[in-house]
Each structure stands twice: as C-alpha cells, then as structure tokens.
Amino acid sequence: KNSWRLITEQVSHHPPVSAFHAESNDWSSFGHACVNSKFWGRSLEIYPNGVTTLIFHKSKDEFSWNKVTTVINNVLIGTKWIDHYGETVSYTHLRAHET
C-alpha cells in the first residue's frame, strides 16, 4: 500500500514559524520555515528562511536544501505571474551504510 501522512504546525506566531513532518514507508521529510514578506504596491516579495530535509529509508540517503525568494507580480491588477530568485543550496548528508 502506497500511503503517506503529514503533520504541520505553526510553532510560533511572532515571528511566524511553521514546521512539518511527512513520511511514508519509503521516505520521510521534515523542515521549518520562517517567512518574511514585503509588499511593494504592485508585487509581494516573500523571503522564506528554513531548511527542508528528505530521507530515503532503503538507501539511507539524506538531502537538505533551502528555499529561494518568491515574487508575486501584479497582485492587485493585471495578469499575475510568479518569479523565483536567489540561490538554492542543497546538501547531501553522507552516512556510513550498514552491511
């Protein structure tokens, strides 16, 4: 059976911080995000701070990455479009595999 479950919670309101944990038989993922934003009149810029981690149970491979800045353009009037910018840094966590 291919099923999964997800738990999320807002762990702080000032500043707003959310955390999550998701898992299935094959993988698990967890992370947190603290989001700052700036409204520029015609656009909304979202600055997420936090790390997401993904673990594959069978291989024990583990990966983590950060999030980039997102801009939502023409929030009030016009055709809306989304742009992402910034640097995503991803990490592979090396583990000694059991034999």
Phi and psi in degrees as GROMACS dihedral restraints (atoms count N, CA, C in turn):
[ dihedral_restraints ]
;  ai    aj    ak    al  type     phi  dphi    fc
    3     4     5     6     1  -100.7    20    10
    4     5     6     7     1    88.9    20    10
    6     7     8     9     1  -127.9    20    10
    7     8     9    10     1   163.1    20    10
    9    10    11    12     1  -148.4    20    10
   10    11    12    13     1   166.3    20    10
   12    13    14    15     1  -139.2    20    10
   13    14    15    16     1   155.8    20    10
   15    16    17    18     1  -138.2    20    10
   16    17    18    19     1   135.0    20    10
   18    19    20    21     1  -124.8    20    10
   19    20    21    22     1   127.5    20    10
   21    22    23    24     1  -130.2    20    10
   22    23    24    25     1   153.2    20    10
   24    25    26    27     1  -156.8    20    10
   25    26    27    28     1   142.2    20    10
   27    28    29    30     1   -87.4    20    10
   28    29    30    31     1   108.4    20    10
   30    31    32    33     1   -88.6    20    10
   31    32    33    34     1   -13.4    20    10
   33    34    35    36     1  -151.1    20    10
   34    35    36    37     1   142.6    20    10
   36    37    38    39     1  -100.0    20    10
   37    38    39    40     1   -30.2    20    10
   39    40    41    42     1  -135.7    20    10
   40    41    42    43     1    94.4    20    10
   42    43    44    45     1   -78.4    20    10
   43    44    45    46     1   157.7    20    10
   45    46    47    48     1   -70.0    20    10
   46    47    48    49     1   120.3    20    10
   48    49    50    51     1  -131.4    20    10
   49    50    51    52     1   129.0    20    10
   51    52    53    54     1  -116.3    20    10
   52    53    54    55     1   148.1    20    10
   54    55    56    57     1  -131.4    20    10
   55    56    57    58     1   154.0    20    10
   57    58    59    60     1  -146.3    20    10
   58    59    60    61     1   158.2    20    10
   60    61    62    63     1  -144.4    20    10
   61    62    63    64     1   127.1    20    10
   63    64    65    66     1  -128.9    20    10
   64    65    66    67     1   145.9    20    10
   66    67    68    69     1  -154.3    20    10
   67    68    69    70     1   154.6    20    10
   69    70    71    72     1  -138.4    20    10
   70    71    72    73     1  -171.8    20    10
   72    73    74    75     1   -69.0    20    10
   73    74    75    76     1   -26.3    20    10
   75    76    77    78     1   -99.9    20    10
   76    77    78    79     1   -23.3    20    10
   78    79    80    81     1  -151.5    20    10
   79    80    81    82     1   164.5    20    10
   81    82    83    84     1  -143.5    20    10
   82    83    84    85     1   151.4    20    10
   84    85    86    87     1  -142.0    20    10
   85    86    87    88     1   144.4    20    10
   87    88    89    90     1  -151.5    20    10
   88    89    90    91     1   160.0    20    10
   90    91    92    93     1   177.3    20    10
   91    92    93    94     1  -177.7    20    10
   93    94    95    96     1  -147.0    20    10
   94    95    96    97     1   160.0    20    10
   96    97    98    99     1  -147.5    20    10
   97    98    99   100     1   133.3    20    10
   99   100   101   102     1  -119.0    20    10
  100   101   102   103     1   115.1    20    10
  102   103   104   105     1  -107.4    20    10
  103   104   105   106     1   129.0    20    10
  105   106   107   108     1  -110.6    20    10
  106   107   108   109     1   151.3    20    10
  108   109   110   111     1  -142.5    20    10
  109   110   111   112     1   160.2    20    10
  111   112   113   114     1  -141.3    20    10
  112   113   114   115     1   126.8    20    10
  114   115   116   117     1   -96.4    20    10
  115   116   117   118     1   123.4    20    10
  117   118   119   120     1  -103.7    20    10
  118   119   120   121     1    12.9    20    10
  120   121   122   123     1    98.9    20    10
  121   122   123   124     1   -59.2    20    10
  123   124   125   126     1  -106.1    20    10
  124   125   126   127     1   -12.5    20    10
  126   127   128   129     1  -138.7    20    10
  127   128   129   130     1   159.6    20    10
  129   130   131   132     1  -122.0    20    10
  130   131   132   133     1   123.9    20    10
  132   133   134   135     1  -106.6    20    10
  133   134   135   136     1   129.8    20    10
  135   136   137   138     1  -118.3    20    10
  136   137   138   139     1   123.2    20    10
  138   139   140   141     1  -111.1    20    10
  139   140   141   142     1    97.1    20    10
  141   142   143   144     1   -86.5    20    10
  142   143   144   145     1   133.8    20    10
  144   145   146   147     1  -116.7    20    10
  145   146   147   148     1   126.1    20    10
  147   148   149   150     1   155.6    20    10
  148   149   150   151     1   172.1    20    10
  150   151   152   153     1  -130.1    20    10
  151   152   153   154     1   141.8    20    10
  153   154   155   156     1  -113.2    20    10
  154   155   156   157     1   138.9    20    10
  156   157   158   159     1  -124.5    20    10
  157   158   159   160     1   139.2    20    10
  159   160   161   162     1  -127.6    20    10
  160   161   162   163     1   129.6    20    10
  162   163   164   165     1  -123.7    20    10
  163   164   165   166     1   129.4    20    10
  165   166   167   168     1   -96.6    20    10
  166   167   168   169     1   119.1    20    10
  168   169   170   171     1   -65.4    20    10
  169   170   171   172     1   -43.5    20    10
  171   172   173   174     1   -64.4    20    10
  172   173   174   175     1   -47.8    20    10
  174   175   176   177     1   -89.3    20    10
  175   176   177   178     1   -14.0    20    10
  177   178   179   180     1    63.3    20    10
  178   179   180   181     1    19.6    20    10
  180   181   182   183     1   -72.2    20    10
  181   182   183   184     1   138.5    20    10
  183   184   185   186     1  -133.4    20    10
  184   185   186   187     1   130.0    20    10
  186   187   188   189     1  -128.5    20    10
  187   188   189   190     1   142.6    20    10
  189   190   191   192     1  -133.0    20    10
  190   191   192   193     1   149.8    20    10
  192   193   194   195     1  -153.9    20    10
  193   194   195   196     1   157.9    20    10
  195   196   197   198     1   -99.3    20    10
  196   197   198   199     1   174.9    20    10
  198   199   200   201     1  -108.6    20    10
  199   200   201   202     1   154.8    20    10
  201   202   203   204     1   -99.7    20    10
  202   203   204   205     1   169.7    20    10
  204   205   206   207     1   -75.4    20    10
  205   206   207   208     1   140.4    20    10
  207   208   209   210     1  -118.4    20    10
  208   209   210   211     1   135.3    20    10
  210   211   212   213     1  -118.7    20    10
  211   212   213   214     1   126.0    20    10
  213   214   215   216     1  -102.3    20    10
  214   215   216   217     1   113.0    20    10
  216   217   218   219     1   -93.3    20    10
  217   218   219   220     1   152.4    20    10
  219   220   221   222     1    55.6    20    10
  220   221   222   223     1    51.3    20    10
  222   223   224   225     1   -60.8    20    10
  223   224   225   226     1   -41.2    20    10
  225   226   227   228     1   -94.0    20    10
  226   227   228   229     1   -42.6    20    10
  228   229   230   231     1  -137.5    20    10
  229   230   231   232     1   143.9    20    10
  231   232   233   234     1    97.3    20    10
  232   233   234   235     1  -177.2    20    10
  234   235   236   237     1   -75.5    20    10
  235   236   237   238     1   122.1    20    10
  237   238   239   240     1   -80.4    20    10
  238   239   240   241     1   142.2    20    10
  240   241   242   243     1  -148.4    20    10
  241   242   243   244     1   154.8    20    10
  243   244   245   246     1  -116.4    20    10
  244   245   246   247     1   138.7    20    10
  246   247   248   249     1  -128.4    20    10
  247   248   249   250     1   140.2    20    10
  249   250   251   252     1  -116.3    20    10
  250   251   252   253     1   138.4    20    10
  252   253   254   255     1  -147.6    20    10
  253   254   255   256     1   163.9    20    10
  255   256   257   258     1   115.4    20    10
  256   257   258   259     1  -175.4    20    10
  258   259   260   261     1  -110.6    20    10
  259   260   261   262     1   127.2    20    10
  261   262   263   264     1   -97.4    20    10
  262   263   264   265     1   125.9    20    10
  264   265   266   267     1  -109.8    20    10
  265   266   267   268     1   123.2    20    10
  267   268   269   270     1  -114.8    20    10
  268   269   270   271     1   147.8    20    10
  270   271   272   273     1  -125.6    20    10
  271   272   273   274     1   142.7    20    10
  273   274   275   276     1  -108.3    20    10
  274   275   276   277     1   123.2    20    10
  276   277   278   279     1   -90.9    20    10
  277   278   279   280     1   115.7    20    10
  279   280   281   282     1   -82.3    20    10
  280   281   282   283     1   132.5    20    10
  282   283   284   285     1  -129.8    20    10
  283   284   285   286     1   148.2    20    10
  285   286   287   288     1   -75.9    20    10
  286   287   288   289     1   120.3    20    10
  288   289   290   291     1   -77.7    20    10
  289   290   291   292     1   135.2    20    10
  291   292   293   294     1   -77.3    20    10
  292   293   294   295     1   143.0    20    10
